[in-house]
């Protein structure tokens, strides 16, 4: 009888240990999920510098505004800028021409003690490029490329393509076994290639 009681008590003790172990594993899973979410939240933060181009798809003779967003300040006390630019057309005989926009600016922060609105504010110089010409533009801040944009020529007819067919995945084993992919979208992109 003592042996049975001892085994029943041992079983109860094992049950308590298993419940505690299950709780510990659950806590580890929850903490891992929070850590993964925090890591994802950090990765989606905007990176600086960033180039905002407006309009996003400019055409010939549009006025294009470039905003070189340098950072995010914790309040509305952001620097003021004196900005200028030059546009260089590269000496390559291709169409559309390749151009480089060289940005130049000075910044001046508000003096200490300035009263500022308490709202996070992005800051950076803005550049207005009037009557923009056709071309593929690379934007540089000093020696660093900060972005690019393309200005299309609306007088040149746009080629249209019709594609008909079935999209298949990689036929390698353990993939989709060469089954059709339903609802796939196909995007065509013209690549500019040049030899240097």
N, C-alpha and C positions, 0 to 999 in steps of 0.2 A: 504494500500500500504506500509506503514511503517512496518507492521508486516511481509509482504512477503519479503521485503528487509532485515529485521532483520534475518529472517529464512535463507535466502540465504547466508547472511554474516556468520551466525552461522554454516551453512553447510560448507562454505569455511574454516572457522577456524577449524572445526572438521577434515576436510580433511588434513590440514597442521599438526595438532596434530597427526593424524594417520600416516602420512608419516614420521614424526620425530620419532614416536614410532617404526615404522618398521625399520628405520635406526639404532636405538639404539639396537634393538633385533639382527639385523644383525651383528653389532659390537661385541656384547656379544658372539654370536656364533663363530665368527672368532677368538676372543681372547681365547675362550675355546678350539678351535681346535689347536691353537698354543701352549697353555699350555699342552694339551694332547700330542702333538708331542714332546715337550721339555721333558716331563716326560718319554716318551718312549725312547728318545735319551739317557737319563741318565741311564735307566735300561739296555741298551745293552753295556755299557762300560765294558771292561774286569775287572775282579776282581783279586785282588792280595792277597795272593800268589796264583800262578797257576802252576801246574805241566805239563810240556810238555814231552811226551814220544816218542822217535824215535828209531826204527820204531814203528808205532802205533800198529801193531799186531806182536810182536816179536815171533820167534820160538826158540827152543832149540839151543844152541851154537851161537846164534846171539850176537852181541855187542849192548847193549842197552844204549842210552844216555838219562839221565834225566836232564831236565833244570828246576830248581825251580825258576820261574819268580817271583821276590819279589816286583817289582814295575815298574813304568814308570818315567824316569827322563826327564826334559824339554830340556836337551841337551845331548851331547855324553859323558859328564863326569860322568861315572858310576864306581862303585867300582870294584876292582879286588878281586878274591876269592882264598883261599886255601881250597880245599874241599876233604873230604873223606867220606866213608860210611862203614857200616857193614850190613851183611844180617843174620837175625835170622830165623831159621826154627822152626815153632811152633810144640810142641810135641803132635800133634794130628795124629792119624793113619787114615788119609784119603788121597785119591788121587784125584786130584793133591795136593801136599803139600801146606800148607799155609805158606807164608814167610813174614817177615817184613824187609824193608830196612830202616835203621836208618841213616839219613843224619847228617853230621857234617861239619861245615865250619867257616871260619873267613873272614871278609870283610874289605877292606881298600879303603877308598874314595881317589880320587886324591887330592893333596894339593891345598889349595886356590890359585887362580891366574892362574891355569892351563888353557891353551887355548883349547877350546872344539868345536867340530863341532855342529852347531845349528840345530840338528835334535832330535826329541823325541826318546828316546832309552830305551827299556826295559832292565832290569838288574837282575842278580841273578846267583847263583853258578850252574855249570854244573858237572855232575857225569857220568863217563863212567863205565859200568858194562860189562866186557868181558865174553864171553862164558857162557851166562846166562842159568840156568837150568829150567826145567819145574816147573810150580807152579803158584799160585795166590799170587801176591805181593801187600802188602800195604806199602805205602811210608810215613814215619813220619819225620817231622822236629821238634825235641824236643818231646813234648807230643802231638803235633797236627798232625792229619792225613791230608796230603796235596794231596793225590791221590792214585791211584792203577792201576795195569795193570796185564795182564795175559799172561803167556808164555805157548804156546801149544806144544804138542809133535807130530811132523809130522809123527812119526812112528806108532801112534795109528790111526786106521781107523776112518774116520768121518762118523757118522750115518746120513743117509739122510731120510727124511720123505716126503711123498706126502699127501697133504691135499685136500680133495674135499668136497665141501658143500656150504652153503649159510650163510652169516653173517647177523644177525639181530640186530637191536638196542634194547634198553630197551623197553619192552612192556608196560611201564607205560603210562597212558593217556597223551595226549598233546605232546607226543614225535613223533616218526615216525610211530606210529600205527602199529608196528611190520612189517614194509615194509622192503624188502631186501635192503642192502646197496651196491650199485654198485661200483665196482673198489676197494673194501676194500682189504687191505693187512693184513696178519696174520703173526706175528713173534713169533717164539718159542724161549724160553730161558731156559737154564738149570740152575736150582737154586742149590746152594750148601747150604745144611742145616746141622747143627750140634747141638748137645745137650750139654749144659755146666752144 
